[in-house]
Amino acid sequence: MEDPKISDPLIWKEEEVEKVLVGKVLSPKTYSRSAIEQILQKAWNLESGFNVIEITGNAFMFCFSDEVEYHRILRSRPWSVNGLLLNLMERGKYKLCEDFNFSLCPIWIQIHNVPMEAMYLENAIRIGGYVGEVVLAEEPRYSGRLFRTFLRVRVVLDLRKALPSGFWMSKPDGGRNWISIRYEKLQNFCYNCGKIGHDSRVCKLEKLMSIVNSGEARYGSWTTTSQSRCQEELIVAVKEG
């Protein structure tokens, strides 16, 4: 028996879906379309406005009128809804609602305690690769001079895994030091298990302890930080994302 199929040519207009994002609020609480729209209208402050379409289970589609505003919202990720992570991503061509993977999220990270002799773009990309897939990196030098005390890259995090707190780095003199990782604009992060999507008040796992000092917690307020001002001319694309 022949499979049923549509043989007539269909109309496809890609330009009408180019300014569409999809996102999911990471929360056990269910948010309505109207609540999401009201919260994000204040947060995004768009002149041209946007439309929210509910998909399912705290997942929504966001349709923009203005391309510049669309890219601003995309570039400024991650966003939050009442302190909860809104994992926002591009829709992509020909994707259906069930095709989206909300377990991956891009975020800027800061790499601290790196000696000046190792403050280079190549090292930022290499170290960032131990945290997640690096998509953007910031050149740490401007006109040949350092302008930050840390390295900075944008990585795609796997939200199903605990966030790395840092790594040991070997030095040419035979010593080593601990490189600490800080996450910009981190939302609803658990200080017990190190995962995004809930906090320590509801976590049933045992608190992870510091790798450097066994008597101290591995995660805390020091794990997150505010977003650093981007120097657009110093941002290097490592991979599309």
FIMAR-522203 format. One record per residue (C-alpha): residue number from 1; residue in three letters; x, y, z. Coordinates in nm, 3 decimals. Each point is the difference from the previous one (the first is absolute). Example, Ala and Ser with C-alpha at 12.3 -4.5 7.8 and 13.67 -1.06 7.14 Angstrom:
2
REC  1  ALA  1.230  -0.450  0.780
REC  2  SER  0.137  0.344  -0.066
This chain:
241
REC  1  MET  0.000  0.000  0.000
REC  2  GLU  0.138  0.338  -0.099
REC  3  ASP  0.066  0.249  0.280
REC  4  PRO  -0.241  0.296  -0.004
REC  5  LYS  0.177  0.319  -0.107
REC  6  ILE  -0.069  0.352  -0.120
REC  7  SER  0.101  0.026  -0.365
REC  8  ASP  -0.109  0.359  -0.064
REC  9  PRO  0.273  0.268  0.042
REC  10  LEU  -0.029  0.192  0.327
REC  11  ILE  0.079  0.366  0.071
REC  12  TRP  0.318  0.060  0.201
REC  13  LYS  0.092  0.354  0.114
REC  14  GLU  0.317  -0.005  0.204
REC  15  GLU  0.020  0.379  0.039
REC  16  GLU  -0.314  -0.001  0.215
REC  17  VAL  0.156  -0.220  0.269
REC  18  GLU  0.350  0.150  0.010
REC  19  LYS  -0.075  0.213  0.309
REC  20  VAL  -0.133  -0.276  0.226
REC  21  LEU  0.156  -0.129  0.323
REC  22  VAL  -0.108  -0.290  0.217
REC  23  GLY  0.056  -0.022  0.373
REC  24  LYS  -0.083  -0.196  0.311
REC  25  VAL  -0.024  0.113  0.362
REC  26  LEU  0.186  -0.245  0.223
REC  27  SER  -0.247  -0.032  0.284
REC  28  PRO  -0.239  -0.260  0.145
REC  29  LYS  -0.256  0.280  0.014
REC  30  THR  -0.207  0.044  -0.315
REC  31  TYR  -0.008  0.347  -0.156
REC  32  SER  -0.280  0.121  -0.226
REC  33  ARG  0.057  0.172  -0.331
REC  34  SER  -0.138  0.329  0.133
REC  35  ALA  0.227  -0.009  0.307
REC  36  ILE  0.309  -0.060  -0.215
REC  37  GLU  -0.098  0.280  -0.237
REC  38  GLN  -0.055  0.246  0.284
REC  39  ILE  0.332  -0.080  0.170
REC  40  LEU  0.206  0.015  -0.319
REC  41  GLN  -0.163  0.319  -0.125
REC  42  LYS  0.160  0.175  0.297
REC  43  ALA  0.330  -0.186  -0.025
REC  44  TRP  0.051  0.038  -0.375
REC  45  ASN  -0.153  0.348  -0.046
REC  46  LEU  -0.050  -0.043  -0.375
REC  47  GLU  -0.123  0.291  -0.210
REC  48  SER  -0.154  -0.219  -0.269
REC  49  GLY  -0.147  -0.259  0.236
REC  50  PHE  -0.017  -0.378  -0.028
REC  51  ASN  -0.251  -0.283  0.010
REC  52  VAL  0.009  -0.303  0.232
REC  53  ILE  -0.134  -0.340  -0.107
REC  54  GLU  -0.028  -0.277  0.258
REC  55  ILE  0.148  -0.335  -0.105
REC  56  THR  -0.020  -0.230  0.302
REC  57  GLY  0.144  -0.051  0.348
REC  58  ASN  0.139  0.353  0.057
REC  59  ALA  0.132  0.011  -0.358
REC  60  PHE  -0.093  0.298  -0.217
REC  61  MET  0.061  0.149  -0.343
REC  62  PHE  0.089  0.370  -0.031
REC  63  CYS  -0.071  0.179  -0.327
REC  64  PHE  0.172  0.336  -0.056
REC  65  SER  -0.078  0.280  -0.245
REC  66  ASP  0.340  0.170  -0.001
REC  67  GLU  0.316  -0.186  -0.102
REC  68  VAL  0.232  0.225  0.203
REC  69  GLU  -0.199  -0.061  0.318
REC  70  TYR  -0.015  -0.372  -0.077
REC  71  HIS  0.380  -0.019  -0.016
REC  72  ARG  0.039  0.214  0.316
REC  73  ILE  -0.215  -0.241  0.201
REC  74  LEU  0.185  -0.299  -0.145
REC  75  ARG  0.343  0.152  0.067
REC  76  SER  -0.087  0.097  0.361
REC  77  ARG  -0.086  -0.354  0.113
REC  78  PRO  -0.054  -0.146  0.254
REC  79  TRP  -0.324  0.166  0.112
REC  80  SER  -0.207  -0.075  0.306
REC  81  VAL  -0.363  -0.008  0.108
REC  82  ASN  -0.047  0.079  0.370
REC  83  GLY  0.355  -0.119  0.070
REC  84  LEU  -0.044  -0.319  -0.203
REC  85  LEU  0.205  -0.076  -0.309
REC  86  LEU  -0.173  0.058  -0.333
REC  87  ASN  0.196  -0.221  -0.238
REC  88  LEU  -0.039  0.189  -0.326
REC  89  MET  0.120  -0.118  -0.342
REC  90  GLU  -0.042  0.056  -0.372
REC  91  ARG  -0.283  -0.195  -0.160
REC  92  GLY  0.203  -0.129  -0.294
REC  93  LYS  -0.137  -0.098  -0.339
REC  94  TYR  -0.279  -0.255  -0.037
REC  95  LYS  0.005  -0.102  0.368
REC  96  LEU  -0.307  -0.130  0.179
REC  97  CYS  -0.081  0.070  0.364
REC  98  GLU  0.128  -0.341  0.112
REC  99  ASP  0.338  0.057  -0.167
REC  100  PHE  0.130  0.255  0.252
REC  101  ASN  0.261  -0.106  0.255
REC  102  PHE  -0.041  0.219  0.308
REC  103  SER  0.274  -0.184  0.191
REC  104  LEU  0.267  0.211  -0.174
REC  105  CYS  0.047  0.368  0.082
REC  106  PRO  0.262  0.260  -0.107
REC  107  ILE  0.153  0.212  0.276
REC  108  TRP  0.302  0.223  0.052
REC  109  ILE  0.255  -0.128  0.250
REC  110  GLN  0.297  0.168  0.165
REC  111  ILE  0.326  -0.187  0.055
REC  112  HIS  0.179  0.136  0.307
REC  113  ASN  0.343  -0.052  0.161
REC  114  VAL  0.183  -0.040  -0.329
REC  115  PRO  0.361  0.132  0.015
REC  116  MET  0.067  0.295  -0.232
REC  117  GLU  0.241  -0.211  -0.203
REC  118  ALA  -0.294  -0.222  -0.102
REC  119  MET  -0.258  0.272  -0.067
REC  120  TYR  -0.050  -0.068  -0.369
REC  121  LEU  -0.299  -0.062  -0.226
REC  122  GLU  0.117  -0.351  -0.089
REC  123  ASN  0.016  -0.098  0.368
REC  124  ALA  -0.345  0.147  0.064
REC  125  ILE  -0.142  -0.225  -0.272
REC  126  ARG  0.186  -0.307  0.127
REC  127  ILE  -0.104  0.047  0.363
REC  128  GLY  -0.357  0.088  -0.098
REC  129  GLY  -0.019  -0.327  -0.191
REC  130  TYR  0.017  -0.186  0.332
REC  131  VAL  -0.320  0.177  0.109
REC  132  GLY  -0.201  -0.032  -0.321
REC  133  GLU  0.010  0.057  -0.373
REC  134  VAL  0.159  0.342  -0.062
REC  135  VAL  -0.191  0.215  -0.251
REC  136  LEU  0.147  0.346  0.072
REC  137  ALA  0.318  0.122  0.166
REC  138  GLU  0.117  0.342  0.112
REC  139  GLU  0.351  0.111  -0.093
REC  140  PRO  0.158  0.091  0.339
REC  141  ARG  0.235  0.257  -0.150
REC  142  TYR  -0.081  0.335  -0.156
REC  143  SER  0.278  0.181  -0.190
REC  144  GLY  0.240  -0.255  0.143
REC  145  ARG  -0.098  0.061  0.364
REC  146  LEU  -0.216  -0.202  0.239
REC  147  PHE  -0.325  0.171  0.096
REC  148  ARG  -0.147  -0.265  0.235
REC  149  THR  0.126  -0.216  0.285
REC  150  PHE  -0.180  -0.306  -0.140
REC  151  LEU  -0.071  -0.182  -0.326
REC  152  ARG  -0.351  -0.009  -0.142
REC  153  VAL  -0.176  -0.240  -0.240
REC  154  ARG  -0.356  -0.094  -0.091
REC  155  VAL  -0.069  -0.369  0.032
REC  156  VAL  -0.299  -0.228  -0.055
REC  157  LEU  -0.078  -0.165  0.333
REC  158  ASP  -0.165  -0.338  0.043
REC  159  LEU  -0.261  0.078  0.265
REC  160  ARG  -0.025  -0.368  0.093
REC  161  LYS  0.350  0.009  0.148
REC  162  ALA  0.154  0.169  0.304
REC  163  LEU  0.191  0.316  -0.091
REC  164  PRO  0.380  -0.023  0.029
REC  165  SER  0.125  0.224  0.281
REC  166  GLY  0.355  0.010  -0.135
REC  167  PHE  0.308  -0.195  -0.100
REC  168  TRP  0.360  -0.051  0.107
REC  169  MET  0.251  0.156  -0.238
REC  170  SER  0.365  -0.106  -0.021
REC  171  LYS  0.263  0.275  -0.029
REC  172  PRO  0.339  -0.009  -0.176
REC  173  ASP  0.180  0.034  0.336
REC  174  GLY  -0.146  -0.332  0.119
REC  175  GLY  -0.268  0.154  0.219
REC  176  ARG  -0.373  0.013  -0.052
REC  177  ASN  -0.289  0.226  0.083
REC  178  TRP  -0.376  -0.025  0.006
REC  179  ILE  -0.189  0.168  -0.282
REC  180  SER  -0.348  0.099  0.119
REC  181  ILE  -0.301  0.030  -0.232
REC  182  ARG  -0.271  0.260  0.051
REC  183  TYR  -0.325  0.004  -0.193
REC  184  GLU  -0.158  0.324  -0.117
REC  185  LYS  -0.375  0.059  0.055
REC  186  LEU  -0.042  -0.346  0.155
REC  187  GLN  -0.362  -0.070  0.103
REC  188  ASN  -0.168  -0.249  0.239
REC  189  PHE  0.324  -0.180  0.070
REC  190  CYS  0.032  -0.266  0.273
REC  191  TYR  0.289  0.046  0.245
REC  192  ASN  -0.033  -0.365  0.103
REC  193  CYS  0.031  -0.198  -0.324
REC  194  GLY  0.125  0.271  -0.236
REC  195  LYS  -0.282  -0.031  -0.253
REC  196  ILE  -0.225  0.265  -0.153
REC  197  GLY  -0.379  -0.027  0.029
REC  198  HIS  -0.060  -0.006  0.376
REC  199  ASP  0.156  0.128  0.321
REC  200  SER  0.143  -0.163  0.313
REC  201  ARG  -0.329  0.032  0.192
REC  202  VAL  -0.157  -0.277  -0.207
REC  203  CYS  0.313  -0.199  -0.090
REC  204  LYS  0.015  -0.350  0.147
REC  205  LEU  0.365  -0.062  -0.085
REC  206  GLU  0.291  0.035  0.239
REC  207  LYS  0.190  0.327  -0.020
REC  208  LEU  0.314  -0.022  -0.214
REC  209  MET  0.316  0.117  0.175
REC  210  SER  0.285  0.207  -0.137
REC  211  ILE  0.272  -0.178  -0.196
REC  212  VAL  0.259  0.244  0.137
REC  213  ASN  -0.116  0.021  0.365
REC  214  SER  -0.192  -0.310  0.108
REC  215  GLY  -0.162  0.182  0.292
REC  216  GLU  -0.165  0.261  -0.220
REC  217  ALA  -0.296  -0.015  -0.239
REC  218  ARG  0.077  -0.036  -0.369
REC  219  TYR  -0.271  0.244  -0.107
REC  220  GLY  -0.125  0.326  0.143
REC  221  SER  -0.068  0.363  -0.085
REC  222  TRP  0.352  0.017  -0.146
REC  223  THR  -0.101  -0.242  -0.276
REC  224  THR  -0.211  0.262  -0.175
REC  225  THR  0.076  0.357  -0.102
REC  226  SER  -0.164  0.284  -0.188
REC  227  GLN  0.052  0.030  -0.373
REC  228  SER  0.314  0.184  -0.104
REC  229  ARG  -0.032  0.271  -0.258
REC  230  CYS  0.077  -0.152  -0.339
REC  231  GLN  0.273  0.152  -0.213
REC  232  GLU  -0.157  -0.087  -0.336
REC  233  GLU  0.315  0.066  -0.200
REC  234  LEU  0.186  -0.259  0.211
REC  235  ILE  -0.255  -0.282  -0.035
REC  236  VAL  0.119  -0.288  -0.216
REC  237  ALA  -0.241  -0.259  -0.143
REC  238  VAL  0.128  -0.351  0.073
REC  239  LYS  -0.306  -0.191  -0.119
REC  240  GLU  -0.341  0.106  -0.119
REC  241  GLY  -0.245  0.009  0.291
